[in-house]
Amino acid sequence: MANEWANQGLDLHLDTGPGAPRGTVRARLMDALREAVGSGRLAPGTRLPSSRQLAADLGLARNTVADAYAELTAEGWLTARQGSGTRVAARTAPVPRKASRPERAAGLPLHDLRSGSPDLTAFPRAAWLKAARQAVEQAPASAFGWPGTGREELRTALAEYLARVRGVRADPQRILVTAGFTEGLRQLLPRLRERGVRTVAVESYGLWVHWGILREAGMRVVVLPFDADGTVPLPPPGTHAVLLTPSHQFPTGGALLPERRAALVDWARAHDGLVLEDDYDGEFRYDRQPVGALQGLDPERVVHLGTTSKSLATGLRLGWAVLPAALATGSLAPHAEWGGTTWGPGVVDQLTFAAFLRSGAYDRHVRAMRLRYRRRRDALVAAVTARAPEVGVRGIAAGLHAVLRLPPGTEPVVLRAATWERLALTGLGQFRHPDAELPPEDALVVGYATPPEHAWPSALEALCRVLP
């Protein structure tokens, strides 16, 4: 008999003994089951033993177990279907034992409309695996050693791609492979200090993490003016470098006007300055061909920095910096202040991305995602126009996000409502530099690329519910 018990059915631990709450046998069994489900010890979908088996295991009458199962099913704790047995019901929160005022479930957001991430479910797994297999099979053994400042295969592929797609004049020997924009900026700063750079101008809107990196490196940070046409690239006297997003200003949208691009390059030439170009999503433009990289105007005055964080996935941590000759000293050997390291991506990822670029798979993926994001952008504009006509939509010609201009004084209310809806949203004020001389503006920065395709309609609906 002991062997028969040990080898049959499903085991389930329930505390219905002397130490359990008082009451009838059935009541104690129901309390034990509620505790196991409510505490999360029995996850939604868990199959329970049959009433016959559980009765035998606990030494109870089968009718007692069957009645307990039936009552808990009626309360919503369990589900019972012919042929699939009795299971723990699916739900987002424990079922209350007594009716109470409904409360919104706490926890992680149901929908994420923050900027900064593409649709990660669209990562081209099959094409990436194919490129990885090809790269690993064809790579010589020496390729798996220390990558230095980037595998030659990737630097060569990037030089061809950036010249063809972004108008960058790139020599493979002057490309530094980085673990994304942030690490690339960190790697550049020691070289900038060697050139005497001590003051860097940034845009009125941007990312605080970039400003923090500059300050940590001992740089003085000053803010460029901003008007109705975007950033005014007129650095104050004593500025040695400018960091900006000329192809698609982050987060307000819009490209730097042609005359301002030319004026910025002229400033760099006249003052022996450098421009750090953050080309974070340059491939995604919807109204016409993408704006060419600023670096094409003067490769000796502009450092071009790019990344796959918006086009492929943030977790890849793949980026690059195309350096002027003055910064690309020697063979791009690791700088002494980096401790002999480059903080670059792994060799296999570099080789894979090189094969991915050479095969044309990257171009195909970017074109497919451009169509997907354009459809989402159009749906966003249409929904906001119809449901919240007082909200203006701008910055939609390019990129993976839009700016929704709100009626004055409503941004805090909208953000609180978004929290209630478990909708992750960011206000424009979070990206405003504290020293920027700008009038107050209520607006949202909505990342329409982040949700998975199947969740986009419900995310858009949740957004419309919180708009004034």
VEXDREN-2710 file (C-alpha; in Angstrom, 1 decimal):
% VEXDREN-2710
k/r/px/py/pz
1/MET/0.0/0.0/0.0
2/ALA/2.8/2.4/0.8
3/ASN/4.4/1.8/-2.6
4/GLU/1.0/2.4/-4.3
5/TRP/0.6/5.7/-2.6
6/ALA/4.1/6.8/-3.4
7/ASN/3.8/6.2/-7.2
8/GLN/0.3/7.5/-8.0
9/GLY/-1.2/10.9/-8.8
10/LEU/-0.1/14.3/-7.6
11/ASP/1.3/15.2/-4.3
12/LEU/-0.1/18.3/-2.5
13/HIS/0.8/19.6/0.9
14/LEU/-2.1/21.0/2.9
15/ASP/-2.2/21.8/6.6
16/THR/-5.5/20.4/7.9
17/GLY/-4.2/18.8/11.1
18/PRO/-4.7/19.8/14.8
19/GLY/-2.8/23.1/14.3
20/ALA/-5.1/24.2/11.5
21/PRO/-8.0/26.7/12.1
22/ARG/-11.0/25.3/13.9
23/GLY/-14.1/24.3/12.1
24/THR/-15.6/21.4/10.3
25/VAL/-13.3/19.1/8.3
26/ARG/-14.5/20.6/5.1
27/ALA/-14.0/24.2/6.4
28/ARG/-10.5/23.4/7.4
29/LEU/-9.8/21.9/4.0
30/MET/-11.1/24.9/2.2
31/ASP/-9.1/27.3/4.5
32/ALA/-6.0/25.3/3.7
33/LEU/-6.6/25.5/0.0
34/ARG/-7.4/29.2/0.1
35/GLU/-4.1/29.8/2.0
36/ALA/-2.1/27.8/-0.5
37/VAL/-3.6/29.6/-3.5
38/GLY/-3.8/33.1/-1.9
39/SER/-0.1/33.0/-0.8
40/GLY/1.0/32.0/-4.2
41/ARG/2.3/28.6/-3.2
42/LEU/-0.1/27.1/-5.7
43/ALA/0.3/29.2/-8.9
44/PRO/-2.5/29.9/-11.4
45/GLY/-3.0/26.9/-13.7
46/THR/-1.7/24.3/-11.2
47/ARG/-3.5/21.0/-11.5
48/LEU/-4.9/19.7/-8.2
49/PRO/-5.2/16.0/-7.2
50/SER/-8.5/14.3/-8.0
51/SER/-11.0/14.3/-5.2
52/ARG/-10.6/10.6/-4.8
53/GLN/-6.8/10.9/-4.5
54/LEU/-6.8/13.9/-2.1
55/ALA/-9.4/12.2/0.1
56/ALA/-7.2/9.1/0.3
57/ASP/-4.0/11.1/1.0
58/LEU/-5.7/13.2/3.8
59/GLY/-7.8/10.4/5.2
60/LEU/-11.1/12.2/4.4
61/ALA/-14.3/11.2/2.8
62/ARG/-14.3/11.7/-0.9
63/ASN/-17.6/13.7/-0.7
64/THR/-15.9/16.1/1.7
65/VAL/-13.1/16.9/-0.8
66/ALA/-15.6/17.0/-3.8
67/ASP/-17.8/19.5/-1.9
68/ALA/-14.8/21.7/-1.0
69/TYR/-13.6/21.7/-4.6
70/ALA/-17.1/22.7/-5.8
71/GLU/-17.5/25.6/-3.3
72/LEU/-14.0/27.0/-4.1
73/THR/-14.8/26.8/-7.8
74/ALA/-18.0/28.8/-7.2
75/GLU/-15.9/31.4/-5.3
76/GLY/-13.4/31.7/-8.1
77/TRP/-10.4/30.1/-6.5
78/LEU/-10.5/27.0/-8.7
79/THR/-11.7/26.0/-12.1
80/ALA/-13.0/22.6/-13.2
81/ARG/-13.4/21.3/-16.7
82/GLN/-14.3/17.9/-18.0
83/GLY/-11.2/16.1/-19.0
84/SER/-8.7/18.6/-17.5
85/GLY/-9.4/18.1/-13.8
86/THR/-9.5/20.8/-11.2
87/ARG/-6.9/23.6/-11.4
88/VAL/-6.1/26.9/-9.7
89/ALA/-7.9/29.7/-11.4
90/ALA/-6.0/32.4/-13.3
91/ARG/-6.2/35.9/-11.8
92/THR/-4.1/39.0/-11.1
93/ALA/-4.7/39.2/-7.4
94/PRO/-5.8/37.0/-4.5
95/VAL/-9.5/36.5/-4.3
96/PRO/-10.9/38.3/-1.2
97/ARG/-12.8/36.3/1.3
98/LYS/-15.1/39.1/2.0
99/ALA/-16.4/41.8/-0.4
100/SER/-14.5/45.1/-0.1
101/ARG/-14.0/48.3/-2.1
102/PRO/-12.4/47.4/-5.4
103/GLU/-8.7/48.4/-5.7
104/ARG/-6.5/48.5/-8.7
105/ALA/-3.8/45.8/-8.6
106/ALA/-0.4/47.1/-7.8
107/GLY/2.8/46.0/-9.4
108/LEU/4.6/46.5/-12.7
109/PRO/3.0/48.5/-15.4
110/LEU/0.6/46.7/-17.7
111/HIS/1.7/48.9/-20.6
112/ASP/5.0/50.7/-21.2
113/LEU/5.0/53.8/-23.4
114/ARG/8.3/55.2/-22.2
115/SER/10.8/56.1/-24.9
116/GLY/14.2/54.4/-25.3
117/SER/13.4/50.8/-26.4
118/PRO/12.2/49.2/-29.6
119/ASP/9.7/46.3/-29.8
120/LEU/11.9/43.6/-28.3
121/THR/9.5/40.8/-29.5
122/ALA/10.5/41.8/-33.1
123/PHE/14.1/40.9/-32.6
124/PRO/15.1/38.9/-35.8
125/ARG/16.0/35.7/-33.9
126/ALA/16.2/33.4/-37.0
127/ALA/18.3/35.8/-39.0
128/TRP/20.6/36.6/-36.0
129/LEU/21.1/32.9/-35.3
130/LYS/22.0/32.3/-39.0
131/ALA/24.5/35.1/-38.9
132/ALA/26.0/33.8/-35.6
133/ARG/26.4/30.3/-37.0
134/GLN/28.1/31.6/-40.1
135/ALA/30.3/34.0/-38.2
136/VAL/31.5/31.4/-35.7
137/GLU/32.1/28.8/-38.3
138/GLN/34.1/31.1/-40.5
139/ALA/36.1/33.0/-37.9
140/PRO/39.7/32.0/-37.4
141/ALA/40.8/30.9/-33.9
142/SER/42.6/34.2/-33.4
143/ALA/39.2/36.0/-33.6
144/PHE/38.3/34.7/-30.2
145/GLY/41.1/36.6/-28.5
146/TRP/41.0/40.0/-26.9
147/PRO/39.0/42.2/-29.3
148/GLY/40.9/45.4/-28.7
149/THR/38.8/48.4/-29.9
150/GLY/36.7/46.2/-32.2
151/ARG/37.0/43.3/-34.5
152/GLU/38.2/44.3/-37.9
153/GLU/35.3/42.4/-39.5
154/LEU/32.8/44.6/-37.8
155/ARG/34.7/47.9/-38.3
156/THR/34.9/47.1/-42.0
157/ALA/31.2/46.2/-42.3
158/LEU/30.2/49.3/-40.3
159/ALA/32.3/51.6/-42.5
160/GLU/30.5/50.4/-45.6
161/TYR/27.0/50.5/-44.0
162/LEU/27.4/54.0/-42.4
163/ALA/28.8/55.4/-45.7
164/ARG/25.9/53.9/-47.7
165/VAL/23.0/54.6/-45.3
166/ARG/24.0/57.6/-43.1
167/GLY/26.4/59.5/-45.4
168/VAL/29.3/59.0/-42.9
169/ARG/32.8/59.2/-44.2
170/ALA/34.4/56.3/-42.3
171/ASP/37.7/54.6/-42.4
172/PRO/37.6/51.2/-40.6
173/GLN/40.8/52.1/-38.7
174/ARG/39.0/55.1/-37.2
175/ILE/36.0/53.3/-35.9
176/LEU/35.8/52.4/-32.2
177/VAL/33.4/49.6/-31.4
178/THR/31.6/50.3/-28.1
179/ALA/29.0/48.9/-25.8
180/GLY/26.5/51.5/-26.8
181/PHE/26.4/55.3/-26.8
182/THR/26.9/55.8/-23.0
183/GLU/30.0/53.6/-22.9
184/GLY/31.3/55.2/-26.1
185/LEU/31.0/58.7/-24.5
186/ARG/32.9/57.5/-21.5
187/GLN/35.7/56.1/-23.6
188/LEU/36.0/59.4/-25.6
189/LEU/36.3/61.7/-22.6
190/PRO/39.9/61.0/-21.8
191/ARG/40.9/61.7/-25.4
192/LEU/38.9/65.0/-25.2
193/ARG/40.7/66.0/-22.1
194/GLU/44.0/65.4/-23.8
195/ARG/42.9/67.9/-26.4
196/GLY/42.2/70.5/-23.8
197/VAL/38.4/70.1/-23.7
198/ARG/37.1/71.3/-20.4
199/THR/33.6/72.7/-21.3
200/VAL/30.9/70.9/-23.3
201/ALA/27.7/72.4/-24.5
202/VAL/24.5/70.3/-24.4
203/GLU/21.0/70.7/-25.6
204/SER/18.2/72.1/-23.4
205/TYR/16.5/68.8/-23.7
206/GLY/18.3/65.5/-23.4
207/LEU/19.2/62.6/-21.0
208/TRP/20.4/63.4/-17.5
209/VAL/22.7/60.3/-17.7
210/HIS/24.8/61.9/-20.4
211/TRP/25.1/65.2/-18.5
212/GLY/26.1/63.2/-15.4
213/ILE/28.9/61.4/-17.4
214/LEU/30.3/64.7/-18.5
215/ARG/30.3/66.1/-15.0
216/GLU/31.9/62.9/-13.6
217/ALA/34.7/63.3/-16.1
218/GLY/35.4/66.8/-14.8
219/MET/33.7/68.7/-17.7
220/ARG/31.9/71.9/-17.2
221/VAL/28.4/71.6/-18.8
222/VAL/26.7/74.6/-20.4
223/VAL/23.3/74.6/-22.1
224/LEU/22.5/75.7/-25.7
225/PRO/19.5/77.9/-26.4
226/PHE/16.3/76.4/-27.7
227/ASP/13.6/78.1/-29.8
228/ALA/10.6/77.2/-31.9
229/ASP/12.9/75.7/-34.6
230/GLY/14.8/73.5/-32.1
231/THR/18.3/73.7/-30.8
232/VAL/20.3/76.9/-31.5
233/PRO/23.9/75.7/-31.9
234/LEU/25.6/78.9/-30.7
235/PRO/28.0/77.7/-28.0
236/PRO/29.1/80.3/-25.5
237/PRO/32.7/81.5/-25.4
238/GLY/35.1/79.0/-23.9
239/THR/33.2/76.0/-25.1
240/HIS/35.4/73.3/-26.6
241/ALA/32.9/70.6/-27.6
242/VAL/29.1/70.3/-28.3
243/LEU/27.0/67.2/-27.7
244/LEU/23.7/67.0/-29.6
245/THR/21.2/64.9/-31.6
246/PRO/21.2/66.7/-35.0
247/SER/19.2/64.2/-37.0
248/HIS/16.3/63.8/-34.6
249/GLN/16.4/66.0/-31.5
250/PHE/15.7/64.0/-28.4
251/PRO/13.1/64.1/-27.2
252/THR/11.3/67.0/-28.8
253/GLY/11.7/65.7/-32.4
254/GLY/12.8/67.5/-35.5
255/ALA/16.1/67.7/-37.3
256/LEU/18.6/70.5/-36.9
257/LEU/17.9/73.0/-39.6
258/PRO/20.4/73.0/-42.6
259/GLU/21.6/76.5/-41.9
260/ARG/22.2/75.6/-38.2
261/ARG/24.1/72.4/-39.2
262/ALA/26.4/74.5/-41.3
263/ALA/26.8/77.1/-38.6
264/LEU/27.8/74.5/-36.1
265/VAL/30.4/73.0/-38.3
266/ASP/31.7/76.5/-39.0
267/TRP/32.0/77.1/-35.3
268/ALA/34.0/73.9/-34.8
269/ARG/36.4/74.9/-37.5
270/ALA/36.8/78.5/-36.2
271/HIS/37.3/77.5/-32.6
272/ASP/39.2/74.2/-32.9
273/GLY/36.1/72.6/-31.4
274/LEU/34.5/69.1/-31.7
275/VAL/30.9/68.1/-32.3
276/LEU/29.7/64.8/-30.7
277/GLU/26.9/63.6/-32.8
278/ASP/24.4/61.2/-31.1
279/ASP/22.8/59.4/-34.1
280/TYR/20.6/57.2/-31.9
281/ASP/17.7/56.5/-34.3
282/GLY/18.8/58.0/-37.6
283/GLU/17.4/55.2/-39.7
284/PHE/13.8/55.7/-38.7
285/ARG/12.3/58.6/-40.7
286/TYR/8.8/58.5/-42.2
287/ASP/8.1/61.6/-44.3
288/ARG/11.2/61.3/-46.6
289/GLN/14.7/59.9/-46.8
290/PRO/16.5/60.0/-43.4
291/VAL/18.6/63.1/-42.8
292/GLY/22.2/62.4/-43.4
293/ALA/24.7/62.4/-40.6
294/LEU/26.3/65.7/-39.6
295/GLN/29.7/64.0/-39.7
296/GLY/29.5/64.0/-43.5
297/LEU/30.0/67.8/-43.5
298/ASP/33.4/67.6/-41.8
299/PRO/34.8/64.2/-40.6
300/GLU/37.7/66.0/-38.8
301/ARG/35.4/68.1/-36.6
302/VAL/32.5/65.7/-35.9
303/VAL/32.5/62.4/-33.9
304/HIS/29.7/60.2/-35.1
305/LEU/28.2/57.9/-32.4
306/GLY/25.6/55.3/-33.2
307/THR/24.0/52.2/-31.6
308/THR/21.8/49.2/-32.3
309/SER/19.7/50.0/-29.1
310/LYS/16.8/51.4/-31.2
311/SER/17.1/49.3/-34.3
312/LEU/17.7/45.8/-32.8
313/ALA/17.7/45.6/-29.0
314/THR/19.0/47.5/-26.0
315/GLY/20.4/44.3/-24.5
316/LEU/22.9/43.8/-27.3
317/ARG/25.0/46.7/-26.1
318/LEU/26.5/47.3/-29.5
319/GLY/27.6/50.7/-30.6
320/TRP/30.3/52.6/-32.5
321/ALA/32.2/55.9/-32.7
322/VAL/33.7/57.2/-35.9
323/LEU/36.6/59.4/-34.9
324/PRO/38.5/62.3/-36.4
325/ALA/42.2/61.6/-37.1
326/ALA/43.1/63.7/-34.1
327/LEU/41.3/61.3/-31.7
328/ALA/42.1/58.1/-33.6
329/THR/45.7/58.0/-32.5
330/GLY/47.8/54.9/-33.4
331/SER/45.6/51.8/-33.8
332/LEU/43.0/52.9/-31.3
333/ALA/44.8/51.2/-28.5
334/PRO/43.0/51.2/-25.2
335/HIS/43.6/54.5/-23.3
336/ALA/45.7/54.3/-20.1
337/GLU/42.8/55.7/-18.1
338/TRP/40.6/52.9/-19.1
339/GLY/42.8/50.5/-17.2
340/GLY/43.7/48.6/-20.4
341/THR/40.1/47.8/-21.2
342/THR/37.6/49.1/-23.8
343/TRP/34.3/48.1/-22.3
344/GLY/33.2/46.8/-25.7
345/PRO/30.8/44.1/-26.6
346/GLY/31.9/40.4/-26.8
347/VAL/33.7/38.9/-29.8
348/VAL/30.8/36.6/-30.8
349/ASP/28.3/39.5/-30.9
350/GLN/30.7/41.6/-32.9
351/LEU/31.3/38.8/-35.5
352/THR/27.6/38.1/-35.6
353/PHE/26.7/41.7/-36.2
354/ALA/29.3/42.0/-39.0
355/ALA/27.8/39.0/-40.8
356/PHE/24.3/40.4/-40.1
357/LEU/25.3/43.7/-41.8
358/ARG/27.1/42.0/-44.8
359/SER/24.2/39.7/-45.6
360/GLY/21.7/42.6/-45.9
361/ALA/19.6/41.2/-43.0
362/TYR/20.1/44.4/-41.0
363/ASP/18.7/46.5/-43.9
364/ARG/15.7/44.2/-44.2
365/HIS/15.0/44.3/-40.5
366/VAL/15.2/48.1/-40.4
367/ARG/12.9/48.5/-43.3
368/ALA/10.4/46.1/-41.8
369/MET/10.5/47.9/-38.4
370/ARG/10.2/51.3/-40.1
371/LEU/6.8/50.2/-41.6
372/ARG/5.6/48.8/-38.3
373/TYR/6.5/51.9/-36.4
374/ARG/5.0/54.1/-39.0
375/ARG/1.7/52.3/-38.7
376/ARG/1.8/52.7/-34.9
377/ARG/2.6/56.4/-35.3
378/ASP/-0.3/56.9/-37.6
379/ALA/-2.6/55.1/-35.2
380/LEU/-1.4/57.2/-32.3
381/VAL/-2.0/60.4/-34.2
382/ALA/-5.5/59.3/-35.3
383/ALA/-6.5/58.2/-31.9
384/VAL/-5.3/61.3/-30.1
385/THR/-6.9/63.6/-32.7
386/ALA/-10.2/61.8/-32.3
387/ARG/-10.3/61.2/-28.6
388/ALA/-8.4/64.2/-27.2
389/PRO/-8.6/67.1/-29.7
390/GLU/-7.0/69.5/-27.2
391/VAL/-3.8/67.5/-27.2
392/GLY/-1.3/68.4/-29.9
393/VAL/1.0/65.8/-31.4
394/ARG/4.4/66.7/-32.7
395/GLY/7.9/65.3/-33.3
396/ILE/6.4/62.5/-35.5
397/ALA/8.5/62.8/-38.6
398/ALA/11.0/60.3/-37.3
399/GLY/12.1/58.1/-34.4
400/LEU/10.2/55.8/-32.1
401/HIS/8.4/58.3/-29.9
402/ALA/6.1/61.4/-30.2
403/VAL/5.5/64.4/-28.0
404/LEU/2.0/65.1/-26.9
405/ARG/1.5/68.7/-25.9
406/LEU/-1.1/69.0/-23.0
407/PRO/-3.2/71.9/-21.9
408/PRO/-1.3/74.0/-19.3
409/GLY/-1.2/72.5/-15.8
410/THR/-2.5/69.1/-16.7
411/GLU/0.8/67.1/-16.9
412/PRO/0.9/66.0/-13.2
413/VAL/-2.8/65.0/-13.4
414/VAL/-2.2/62.9/-16.5
415/LEU/0.8/61.2/-15.0
416/ARG/-1.1/60.3/-11.8
417/ALA/-3.9/58.9/-14.0
418/ALA/-1.4/56.9/-15.9
419/THR/-0.1/55.4/-12.7
420/TRP/-3.7/54.4/-11.8
421/GLU/-4.0/52.7/-15.2
422/ARG/-0.7/50.9/-14.7
423/LEU/0.6/52.8/-17.7
424/ALA/4.3/53.8/-17.8
425/LEU/4.6/57.3/-19.2
426/THR/7.2/60.1/-18.9
427/GLY/6.6/63.8/-18.8
428/LEU/8.7/66.2/-21.0
429/GLY/10.0/67.9/-17.9
430/GLN/12.1/64.9/-17.0
431/PHE/14.3/65.6/-20.1
432/ARG/14.7/69.3/-19.5
433/HIS/18.2/70.5/-18.3
434/PRO/17.9/72.3/-15.0
435/ASP/19.9/75.2/-16.4
436/ALA/17.8/75.6/-19.5
437/GLU/16.1/78.9/-20.0
438/LEU/12.7/77.6/-21.3
439/PRO/9.1/78.5/-20.5
440/PRO/7.2/75.8/-18.7
441/GLU/5.4/73.3/-20.9
442/ASP/3.1/70.4/-20.1
443/ALA/3.7/67.5/-22.4
444/LEU/4.3/63.7/-22.6
445/VAL/7.0/61.8/-24.4
446/VAL/5.3/58.7/-25.7
447/GLY/7.4/55.8/-26.9
448/TYR/5.1/54.0/-29.3
449/ALA/7.7/51.3/-30.3
450/THR/8.1/49.7/-26.9
451/PRO/4.9/47.5/-26.6
452/PRO/4.7/44.2/-28.3
453/GLU/2.6/44.2/-31.5
454/HIS/-0.3/42.3/-29.8
455/ALA/-0.3/44.8/-26.9
456/TRP/-0.2/48.0/-28.9
457/PRO/-4.0/48.5/-29.3
458/SER/-4.7/48.1/-25.6
459/ALA/-1.7/50.3/-24.7
460/LEU/-3.0/53.0/-27.1
461/GLU/-6.5/52.7/-25.5
462/ALA/-5.0/53.1/-22.0
463/LEU/-3.2/56.2/-23.2
464/CYS/-6.4/57.8/-24.6
465/ARG/-8.2/57.1/-21.3
466/VAL/-5.8/59.3/-19.3
467/LEU/-5.5/62.2/-21.7
468/PRO/-7.5/65.4/-20.8
END
